[in-house]
Amino acid sequence: RDWLKIHNRLKQDANEKPHDLVFLGDSLVGNLRGDSKDNRTAKYFNEAFAPANAVALGIGGDETQNVIWRILHGELPQEYHPKVFLLLVGTNNLNHGPTDREVPEVA
């Protein structure tokens, strides 16, 4: 799986048009796009949220610092003004970092 290729695809989706509802995060958000084998989540997202002009920008395995990098590298257009912005990130940091001392640097 090519992480940068996925980022570029998400960047393209985000920049395609303004969205009213933006989901940003790791695999829990990526699953909304159909990134998992069980696509019931994507089906629900497409039925419930896509009509509300929503976009899901998630990459499985991403840690907080990966999402910050994605934001800083254009995944969210500066002119974005969504009505609702949901950020779901940090789960993948729980098992292997950062240390308590590093938390302010990541945040």
VEXKOLSE-920434 format. One record per atom (N, C-alpha, C, O): residue number from 1; residue in one letter; atom name; x, y, z. Coordinates in steps of 0.05 Angstrom, whole numbers. Example, Ala and Ser with C-alpha at 12.3 -4.5 7.8 and 13.67 -1.06 7.14 Angstrom:
# VEXKOLSE-920434
     i   aa   at       c1       c2       c3
     1    a    N      264     -114      156
     1    a   CA      246      -90      156
     1    a    C      264      -66      156
     1    a    O      285      -66      169
     2    s    N      257      -45      142
     2    s   CA      273      -21      143
     2    s    C      258        1      157
     2    s    O      268       23      161
This chain:
# VEXKOLSE-920434
     i   aa   at       c1       c2       c3
     1    r    N       17      -24        0
     1    r   CA        0        0        0
     1    r    C       18       25        0
     1    r    O       37       27       16
     2    d    N       12       43      -17
     2    d   CA       28       67      -20
     2    d    C       15       91       -6
     2    d    O       -4      103      -15
     3    w    N       26       98       18
     3    w   CA       14      118       35
     3    w    C       13      145       20
     3    w    O       -8      158       22
     4    l    N       34      153        6
     4    l   CA       34      179       -7
     4    l    C       13      179      -30
     4    l    O        1      200      -35
     5    k    N       10      157      -43
     5    k   CA      -11      156      -64
     5    k    C      -39      160      -52
     5    k    O      -55      174      -64
     6    i    N      -44      147      -29
     6    i   CA      -70      151      -16
     6    i    C      -73      180       -7
     6    i    O      -94      192      -12
     7    h    N      -52      192        4
     7    h   CA      -53      220       12
     7    h    C      -60      238      -12
     7    h    O      -77      255      -10
     8    n    N      -47      233      -34
     8    n   CA      -53      249      -59
     8    n    C      -81      246      -68
     8    n    O      -93      265      -78
     9    r    N      -92      221      -66
     9    r   CA     -120      217      -74
     9    r    C     -139      232      -55
     9    r    O     -158      244      -64
    10    l    N     -133      231      -29
    10    l   CA     -150      245      -10
    10    l    C     -148      276      -14
    10    l    O     -168      290      -12
    11    k    N     -124      285      -20
    11    k   CA     -120      313      -25
    11    k    C     -136      322      -49
    11    k    O     -149      343      -49
    12    q    N     -137      305      -70
    12    q   CA     -152      311      -94
    12    q    C     -182      312      -87
    12    q    O     -197      330      -96
    13    d    N     -192      292      -72
    13    d   CA     -220      292      -64
    13    d    C     -227      316      -47
    13    d    O     -248      328      -51
    14    a    N     -210      324      -29
    14    a   CA     -215      347      -12
    14    a    C     -216      373      -27
    14    a    O     -232      391      -21
    15    n    N     -199      375      -47
    15    n   CA     -197      399      -63
    15    n    C     -217      401      -86
    15    n    O     -219      421     -100
    16    e    N     -231      379      -91
    16    e   CA     -250      377     -113
    16    e    C     -272      399     -110
    16    e    O     -280      411     -130
    17    k    N     -282      403      -86
    17    k   CA     -303      422      -81
    17    k    C     -304      427      -51
    17    k    O     -294      411      -35
    18    p    N     -316      449      -42
    18    p   CA     -320      454      -14
    18    p    C     -339      433       -2
    18    p    O     -359      426      -15
    19    h    N     -333      423       22
    19    h   CA     -351      404       35
    19    h    C     -362      416       61
    19    h    O     -349      432       74
    20    d    N     -387      409       67
    20    d   CA     -399      419       91
    20    d    C     -392      402      116
    20    d    O     -393      412      138
    21    l    N     -385      377      111
    21    l   CA     -379      358      133
    21    l    C     -353      344      126
    21    l    O     -352      330      106
    22    v    N     -333      347      143
    22    v   CA     -307      335      137
    22    v    C     -299      317      160
    22    v    O     -299      325      184
    23    f    N     -293      292      153
    23    f   CA     -282      272      172
    23    f    C     -252      270      166
    23    f    O     -245      265      142
    24    l    N     -235      272      186
    24    l   CA     -206      270      181
    24    l    C     -194      252      203
    24    l    O     -201      255      226
    25    g    N     -177      233      194
    25    g   CA     -165      216      214
    25    g    C     -151      192      203
    25    g    O     -139      192      182
    26    d    N     -153      170      219
    26    d   CA     -139      145      213
    26    d    C     -158      125      199
    26    d    O     -176      133      185
    27    s    N     -154       99      205
    27    s   CA     -170       78      191
    27    s    C     -199       80      199
    27    s    O     -216       72      183
    28    l    N     -206       90      222
    28    l   CA     -234       92      230
    28    l    C     -248      111      211
    28    l    O     -272      107      205
    29    v    N     -234      131      200
    29    v   CA     -246      148      180
    29    v    C     -242      136      152
    29    v    O     -260      138      136
    30    g    N     -220      124      148
    30    g   CA     -215      111      122
    30    g    C     -236       90      116
    30    g    O     -243       85       93
    31    n    N     -245       76      136
    31    n   CA     -266       56      133
    31    n    C     -292       68      122
    31    n    O     -307       54      109
    32    l    N     -296       93      127
    32    l   CA     -320      106      116
    32    l    C     -318      108       86
    32    l    O     -339      110       72
    33    r    N     -294      108       75
    33    r   CA     -290      109       46
    33    r    C     -291       81       34
    33    r    O     -291       78        9
    34    g    N     -292       61       50
    34    g   CA     -292       33       39
    34    g    C     -265       21       40
    34    g    O     -260        2       24
    35    d    N     -247       30       57
    35    d   CA     -220       20       58
    35    d    C     -218       -7       73
    35    d    O     -196      -19       73
    36    s    N     -239      -16       85
    36    s   CA     -238      -42       99
    36    s    C     -252      -63       83
    36    s    O     -266      -58       63
    37    k    N     -247      -88       91
    37    k   CA     -260     -111       76
    37    k    C     -290     -110       81
    37    k    O     -306     -119       63
    38    d    N     -299     -101      104
    38    d   CA     -327      -99      110
    38    d    C     -337      -71      102
    38    d    O     -332      -52      116
    39    n    N     -350      -70       79
    39    n   CA     -358      -43       69
    39    n    C     -385      -34       78
    39    n    O     -397      -16       66
    40    r    N     -396      -46      100
    40    r   CA     -421      -36      111
    40    r    C     -418       -7      121
    40    r    O     -436        9      118
    41    t    N     -395        0      132
    41    t   CA     -390       27      141
    41    t    C     -391       46      118
    41    t    O     -403       68      121
    42    a    N     -378       40       96
    42    a   CA     -378       57       73
    42    a    C     -407       60       62
    42    a    O     -415       81       53
    43    k    N     -422       38       62
    43    k   CA     -449       39       52
    43    k    C     -466       58       70
    43    k    O     -481       75       59
    44    y    N     -462       56       96
    44    y   CA     -476       74      114
    44    y    C     -468      103      110
    44    y    O     -484      121      109
    45    f    N     -442      108      107
    45    f   CA     -432      135      102
    45    f    C     -444      146       76
    45    f    O     -453      169       76
    46    n    N     -444      130       55
    46    n   CA     -455      140       30
    46    n    C     -485      146       32
    46    n    O     -495      164       18
    47    e    N     -499      131       48
    47    e   CA     -528      136       51
    47    e    C     -534      159       70
    47    e    O     -551      175       64
    48    a    N     -519      160       92
    48    a   CA     -526      180      113
    48    a    C     -511      206      110
    48    a    O     -522      227      116
    49    f    N     -486      206      102
    49    f   CA     -470      230      102
    49    f    C     -463      242       75
    49    f    O     -462      266       72
    50    a    N     -459      225       55
    50    a   CA     -452      236       29
    50    a    C     -473      256       18
    50    a    O     -465      276        7
    51    p    N     -498      251       22
    51    p   CA     -518      271       13
    51    p    C     -516      298       28
    51    p    O     -526      318       18
    52    a    N     -502      298       51
    52    a   CA     -498      322       66
    52    a    C     -472      336       57
    52    a    O     -461      353       72
    53    n    N     -462      329       34
    53    n   CA     -438      341       23
    53    n    C     -414      336       41
    53    n    O     -399      354       49
    54    a    N     -410      310       48
    54    a   CA     -389      301       66
    54    a    C     -366      289       51
    54    a    O     -369      279       28
    55    v    N     -342      290       63
    55    v   CA     -319      276       53
    55    v    C     -305      263       76
    55    v    O     -303      274       98
    56    a    N     -294      239       71
    56    a   CA     -279      224       92
    56    a    C     -250      222       83
    56    a    O     -244      211       62
    57    l    N     -232      233       99
    57    l   CA     -204      234       93
    57    l    C     -189      218      114
    57    l    O     -179      230      134
    58    g    N     -186      192      111
    58    g   CA     -173      176      130
    58    g    C     -154      156      118
    58    g    O     -159      146       96
    59    i    N     -132      151      132
    59    i   CA     -112      131      123
    59    i    C     -107      112      146
    59    i    O     -100      121      168
    60    g    N     -110       86      141
    60    g   CA     -106       66      162
    60    g    C      -77       67      172
    60    g    O      -58       70      157
    61    g    N      -75       65      199
    61    g   CA      -49       65      212
    61    g    C      -38       93      218
    61    g    O      -17       95      231
    62    d    N      -51      113      209
    62    d   CA      -40      140      214
    62    d    C      -40      147      244
    62    d    O      -59      141      258
    63    e    N      -18      159      252
    63    e   CA      -16      170      279
    63    e    C      -21      200      277
    63    e    O      -23      211      255
    64    t    N      -22      212      300
    64    t   CA      -28      241      301
    64    t    C       -9      257      284
    64    t    O      -18      275      269
    65    q    N       17      251      285
    65    q   CA       36      266      269
    65    q    C       32      262      239
    65    q    O       39      280      223
    66    n    N       22      239      231
    66    n   CA       17      235      202
    66    n    C       -6      253      193
    66    n    O       -5      264      171
    67    v    N      -27      255      209
    67    v   CA      -50      272      202
    67    v    C      -41      301      201
    67    v    O      -50      316      184
    68    i    N      -25      309      220
    68    i   CA      -14      337      220
    68    i    C        1      342      194
    68    i    O       -2      362      181
    69    w    N       18      323      186
    69    w   CA       34      325      161
    69    w    C       15      328      138
    69    w    O       19      345      120
    70    r    N       -6      311      137
    70    r   CA      -25      312      115
    70    r    C      -39      340      113
    70    r    O      -42      350       91
    71    i    N      -46      351      136
    71    i   CA      -58      378      136
    71    i    C      -38      398      125
    71    i    O      -45      415      108
    72    l    N      -13      397      135
    72    l   CA        7      417      127
    72    l    C       15      414       98
    72    l    O       27      432       86
    73    h    N        9      391       85
    73    h   CA       16      386       58
    73    h    C       -8      385       39
    73    h    O       -9      371       19
    74    g    N      -28      401       46
    74    g   CA      -50      408       27
    74    g    C      -74      390       27
    74    g    O      -91      393        9
    75    e    N      -76      372       46
    75    e   CA     -100      355       45
    75    e    C     -125      370       52
    75    e    O     -147      363       44
    76    l    N     -122      391       67
    76    l   CA     -145      409       73
    76    l    C     -139      436       61
    76    l    O     -121      450       69
    77    p    N     -155      444       41
    77    p   CA     -151      470       29
    77    p    C     -154      492       49
    77    p    O     -170      490       68
    78    q    N     -138      513       47
    78    q   CA     -139      535       66
    78    q    C     -166      549       66
    78    q    O     -175      560       86
    79    e    N     -180      548       43
    79    e   CA     -206      561       41
    79    e    C     -229      544       51
    79    e    O     -252      550       47
    80    y    N     -222      521       64
    80    y   CA     -243      503       75
    80    y    C     -258      517       97
    80    y    O     -245      528      116
    81    h    N     -284      517       96
    81    h   CA     -301      527      118
    81    h    C     -324      508      122
    81    h    O     -347      516      118
    82    p    N     -319      483      130
    82    p   CA     -341      464      133
    82    p    C     -359      472      157
    82    p    O     -350      486      175
    83    k    N     -383      464      155
    83    k   CA     -402      469      178
    83    k    C     -394      452      201
    83    k    O     -397      460      224
    84    v    N     -385      427      195
    84    v   CA     -377      408      216
    84    v    C     -351      395      208
    84    v    O     -347      387      185
    85    f    N     -332      394      228
    85    f   CA     -306      382      223
    85    f    C     -302      361      245
    85    f    O     -301      369      269
    86    l    N     -299      336      238
    86    l   CA     -295      315      257
    86    l    C     -266      305      254
    86    l    O     -259      295      233
    87    l    N     -251      306      276
    87    l   CA     -223      296      276
    87    l    C     -222      272      294
    87    l    O     -228      273      317
    88    l    N     -214      250      282
    88    l   CA     -212      224      297
    88    l    C     -184      214      293
    88    l    O     -178      201      273
    89    v    N     -167      218      313
    89    v   CA     -139      210      311
    89    v    C     -128      206      339
    89    v    O     -138      216      358
    90    g    N     -107      190      340
    90    g   CA      -93      186      365
    90    g    C      -93      157      375
    90    g    O      -76      149      391
    91    t    N     -112      141      365
    91    t   CA     -114      113      373
    91    t    C      -88       99      367
    91    t    O      -79       83      383
    92    n    N      -77      103      344
    92    n   CA      -52       89      336
    92    n    C      -28       98      351
    92    n    O       -7       86      349
    93    n    N      -30      120      366
    93    n   CA       -7      130      382
    93    n    C       -7      115      409
    93    n    O       14      116      423
    94    l    N      -28      103      417
    94    l   CA      -30       92      444
    94    l    C       -9       70      450
    94    l    O        1       69      473
    95    n    N       -3       53      431
    95    n   CA       15       31      436
    95    n    C       44       37      435
    95    n    O       60       23      448
    96    h    N       52       56      419
    96    h   CA       81       60      415
    96    h    C       90       88      413
    96    h    O      110       94      399
    97    g    N       78      106      424
    97    g   CA       88      133      425
    97    g    C       66      153      422
    97    g    O       43      146      418
    98    p    N       71      178      425
    98    p   CA       96      189      436
    98    p    C       97      186      466
    98    p    O       77      180      479
    99    t    N      120      192      478
    99    t   CA      123      191      507
    99    t    C      109      216      518
    99    t    O      103      235      503
   100    d    N      105      216      544
   100    d   CA       93      240      557
   100    d    C      108      265      551
   100    d    O       96      287      549
   101    r    N      134      263      549
   101    r   CA      151      286      544
   101    r    C      147      296      515
   101    r    O      151      320      510
   102    e    N      140      278      497
   102    e   CA      138      286      468
   102    e    C      110      296      461
   102    e    O      106      308      440
   103    v    N       90      292      479
   103    v   CA       63      299      472
   103    v    C       60      328      464
   103    v    O       47      333      444
   104    p    N       72      348      478
   104    p   CA       69      375      469
   104    p    C       80      380      441
   104    p    O       69      397      426
   105    e    N      101      365      433
   105    e   CA      112      368      406
   105    e    C       93      358      385
   105    e    O       90      370      364
   106    v    N       79      336      390
   106    v   CA       60      325      371
   106    v    C       35      341      370
   106    v    O       25      346      348
   107    a    N       25      350      393
   107    a   CA        1      366      394
   107    a    C        6      393      382
   107    a    O      -12      410      381
